[in-house]
Amino acid sequence: MNAKGWALTAGIGAAAGAVAVLMMPRTNPTRRLAAKAANKMEDVAWKVSDTISSKMDQMDF
């Protein structure tokens, strides 16, 4: 299996896992843990975006 096939298979597996977690009741500990992880990843993404934006603003074109 080449890299593209592996990436596609991994992506499909991750999507299927995410759907399974979202189908769980909100009180399920697994769903709560997944929600916390998603919130942390969102925070990191915003921080990275802000850092890149500030670096781009400092550059002189």
VENSUL-V434493 format. One record per residue. N is the residue number from 1. PHI is phi in whole degrees, -180 to 180 (none if undefined). Layout:
# VENSUL-V434493
n: (N | N)
phi: (PHI | PHI)
This chain:
# VENSUL-V434493
n: (1 | 2 | 3 | 4 | 5 | 6 | 7 | 8 | 9 | 10 | 11 | 12 | 13 | 14 | 15 | 16 | 17 | 18 | 19 | 20 | 21 | 22 | 23 | 24 | 25 | 26 | 27 | 28 | 29 | 30 | 31 | 32 | 33 | 34 | 35 | 36 | 37 | 38 | 39 | 40 | 41 | 42 | 43 | 44 | 45 | 46 | 47 | 48 | 49 | 50 | 51 | 52 | 53 | 54 | 55 | 56 | 57 | 58 | 59 | 60 | 61)
phi: (none | -83 | -64 | -64 | -64 | -65 | -63 | -64 | -63 | -65 | -64 | -65 | -64 | -65 | -65 | -65 | -65 | -65 | -63 | -62 | -67 | -68 | -80 | -74 | -63 | -62 | -84 | -67 | -60 | -65 | -67 | -62 | -64 | -64 | -66 | -63 | -64 | -65 | -64 | -66 | -65 | -64 | -61 | -63 | -61 | -65 | -63 | -63 | -61 | -63 | -64 | -63 | -62 | -68 | -66 | -67 | -67 | -79 | -75 | -105 | -97)
